[in-house]
């Protein structure tokens, strides 16, 4: 705050020393822009300001955080989802983000045609598996979940199966064609992977060790006002299942001592994210701190539910293991003093 006050005083003194209106106008524009840029650097949310990004999937690997995000590409005046690629950013301090080349598109799967919707990347046995939501071609109706594989978090990525892992005809809990979306994968302490996903109904299935086959039947989880975006993380003995709640979406969460439940509902974690109807989260621990990665519609151009932006804020726990309500900020993550 002192730095900002000193900057304003300096601009005022400089203006006072000018002798003409033209000089004042020239200096005020120049210094005003400099002041704006200086103040702007203290607001780190959204973390990406030159593209619209959504549905963040965060991965911690070798001292870096990787964020895989869908790219909202609709024209400014259109309110619909146009998402033809995923984007990738990484950081070693949660403040400065490096953009990597476009890593994956729905059309990289021969059986998919569009919709780079929510996804997640996990590592197992030195390989990286990217579980994605895409629109299946006309041979299978609706949204589907596929898997890509790579030897590095940056790729190159290739279809791990040659077909979808989950298709709309495999689940009959709803009558909609987009209920098989938003995959999240958690590898339990014994190495067993589990896939959670869903819209309107939360579903899960155990995966085989190869990460590309189901190992048993599909189960459902009963959660209050479940909409979509399930996410699993663990801290100590507690498993946490967070998800998009109601619509417009808030984020709620439940807790369990087992990856398969039973889950005890704990309440709202994050409020409606500004002018975005959707709320999609990743929760990670990085350098002994916990972070909540989400999106809103806050870029002051055409930010909206269809032009979203990834943000990061801190996440804190209570002594009993429950999570404190997220405080969404414009400042985001700041350098340590």
DAVENNOR-V521937 format. One record per residue. PHI is phi in whole degrees, 0 to 359 (* if undefined). PSI is psi in whole degrees, -180 to 180 (NA if undefined). BURIAL is # if it has 16 or more other C-alpha atoms within 10 Angstrom, else .. Layout:
# DAVENNOR-V521937
PHI & PSI & BURIAL
PHI & PSI & BURIAL
This chain:
# DAVENNOR-V521937
* & -42 & .
300 & -40 & .
299 & -40 & .
292 & -41 & .
296 & -44 & .
299 & -38 & .
296 & -44 & #
298 & -43 & .
297 & -39 & .
295 & -41 & .
296 & -43 & #
298 & -44 & .
296 & -39 & .
294 & -41 & .
296 & -39 & #
295 & -28 & .
279 & -9 & .
280 & 147 & .
257 & -18 & .
232 & 160 & .
298 & -40 & .
299 & -42 & .
296 & -42 & .
297 & -45 & #
298 & -42 & .
294 & -46 & .
292 & -40 & #
295 & -39 & #
294 & -46 & .
295 & -49 & .
286 & -33 & #
298 & -41 & .
294 & -41 & .
297 & -42 & .
296 & -44 & #
301 & -45 & .
295 & -37 & .
294 & -45 & .
294 & -35 & .
298 & -31 & .
293 & -17 & .
274 & -4 & .
252 & 103 & .
263 & 0 & #
249 & 135 & #
293 & 159 & #
282 & -23 & #
238 & 124 & #
243 & -6 & .
258 & -5 & .
217 & 156 & .
272 & 126 & #
232 & 148 & #
210 & 166 & #
53 & 57 & #
292 & 134 & #
242 & 115 & #
257 & 137 & #
229 & 132 & #
259 & 125 & #
206 & 126 & .
50 & 49 & .
77 & 12 & .
230 & 152 & .
255 & 128 & #
252 & 131 & #
243 & 118 & #
261 & 124 & #
225 & 146 & #
288 & 153 & #
252 & 110 & #
286 & 116 & #
239 & 12 & #
295 & 143 & #
306 & 155 & .
304 & -33 & .
265 & 10 & .
246 & 134 & .
252 & 78 & .
202 & 161 & .
275 & 116 & #
239 & 107 & #
223 & 98 & #
255 & 4 & #
197 & 160 & #
258 & 153 & #
244 & 159 & #
224 & 130 & #
228 & 152 & #
217 & 158 & #
206 & 151 & #
251 & 4 & #
221 & 3 & .
67 & 10 & #
240 & -49 & #
260 & 122 & .
245 & 131 & #
261 & 130 & .
271 & 133 & .
257 & 163 & .
303 & 152 & .
308 & 118 & .
273 & -27 & #
198 & 146 & #
228 & 156 & #
304 & -35 & #
287 & -5 & #
288 & -13 & #
261 & 119 & #
302 & -26 & .
265 & 0 & #
250 & 157 & #
237 & -30 & #
190 & -174 & #
76 & 83 & #
277 & 73 & #
275 & -170 & #
304 & 147 & #
211 & 175 & #
206 & 145 & #
245 & 133 & #
227 & 156 & #
252 & 139 & #
212 & 125 & .
54 & 41 & .
83 & 2 & .
241 & 156 & .
247 & 132 & #
241 & 126 & #
249 & 107 & #
269 & 123 & #
235 & 157 & #
256 & 128 & #
218 & 168 & #
270 & 123 & #
288 & 155 & #
290 & -177 & .
293 & -11 & .
288 & -22 & .
223 & 127 & .
282 & 137 & .
96 & -172 & #
284 & 153 & #
216 & 163 & #
248 & 125 & #
243 & 174 & #
225 & 128 & #
250 & 157 & #
226 & 148 & #
207 & 165 & #
263 & 1 & .
216 & 150 & .
296 & -15 & #
264 & -3 & #
92 & -167 & .
287 & 152 & .
254 & 146 & #
220 & 154 & #
300 & 124 & #
278 & -17 & #
237 & -35 & .
88 & 4 & .
200 & 173 & #
287 & 147 & #
280 & -42 & #
234 & 130 & #
236 & 163 & #
299 & -30 & #
284 & -9 & .
279 & -18 & .
234 & 136 & .
232 & 18 & .
288 & -22 & .
228 & 169 & .
259 & 10 & .
267 & 160 & .
265 & -1 & #
241 & 30 & #
274 & -7 & #
252 & 74 & #
223 & 174 & #
59 & 58 & #
289 & 141 & #
226 & 136 & #
239 & 131 & #
236 & 130 & #
261 & 115 & #
289 & 172 & .
300 & -27 & .
272 & 6 & .
91 & -1 & .
280 & 126 & .
270 & 145 & #
231 & 139 & #
251 & 124 & #
248 & 147 & #
192 & 178 & #
136 & 159 & #
227 & 131 & #
74 & -38 & #
230 & 128 & #
277 & 131 & #
234 & 156 & #
211 & 159 & #
209 & 145 & #
283 & 140 & #
256 & 155 & #
288 & 166 & .
300 & -25 & .
283 & -5 & .
72 & 1 & #
234 & 11 & #
222 & 146 & .
283 & 146 & #
237 & 70 & .
124 & -177 & .
283 & 163 & .
276 & 132 & .
248 & 163 & .
241 & 156 & .
237 & 129 & .
271 & 111 & .
230 & 141 & #
300 & 126 & .
50 & 41 & .
294 & 128 & #
251 & -57 & #
187 & -167 & #
58 & 49 & #
293 & 147 & #
213 & 133 & #
250 & 132 & #
217 & 169 & #
225 & 142 & #
219 & 120 & .
62 & -129 & .
269 & -2 & .
259 & 134 & .
262 & 142 & #
238 & 129 & #
244 & 104 & #
259 & 156 & #
196 & 162 & #
284 & 129 & #
244 & 122 & #
64 & -166 & #
203 & 130 & .
307 & 151 & #
276 & 132 & #
260 & 176 & #
249 & 127 & #
243 & 174 & #
207 & 159 & #
229 & 163 & #
230 & 153 & #
205 & 162 & #
264 & 5 & .
220 & 146 & .
296 & -23 & #
258 & 9 & .
88 & -171 & .
290 & 149 & .
259 & 132 & #
255 & 118 & .
295 & 135 & #
244 & -14 & .
122 & -168 & #
282 & 136 & #
255 & -42 & #
223 & 137 & #
284 & 175 & #
307 & 131 & #
275 & 74 & #
64 & -127 & .
265 & 21 & .
257 & 125 & #
290 & -23 & #
258 & 158 & #
219 & 116 & #
224 & 130 & #
231 & 152 & #
234 & 147 & #
233 & 122 & #
225 & 156 & #
253 & 130 & #
218 & 120 & #
52 & 48 & .
69 & 17 & .
233 & 151 & .
256 & 144 & .
227 & 146 & #
248 & 116 & #
252 & 128 & #
208 & -176 & #
229 & 156 & #
221 & -165 & #
239 & 45 & #
263 & -2 & #
295 & 125 & #
281 & 49 & .
242 & -82 & .
230 & 32 & #
304 & 136 & #
192 & -173 & #
296 & -18 & #
246 & 3 & #
222 & 78 & #
263 & 170 & #
216 & 132 & #
284 & 136 & #
229 & 162 & #
223 & 132 & #
223 & 164 & #
287 & 152 & #
237 & 136 & #
230 & 151 & #
250 & 152 & .
275 & 169 & .
297 & -29 & .
274 & 5 & .
96 & -14 & .
291 & 164 & #
256 & 137 & #
288 & 151 & .
301 & 135 & #
292 & 138 & #
253 & 108 & .
281 & 130 & #
230 & 157 & .
282 & -31 & .
293 & -35 & #
64 & -141 & #
271 & 128 & #
247 & 155 & .
301 & 147 & .
283 & 139 & .
285 & NA & .
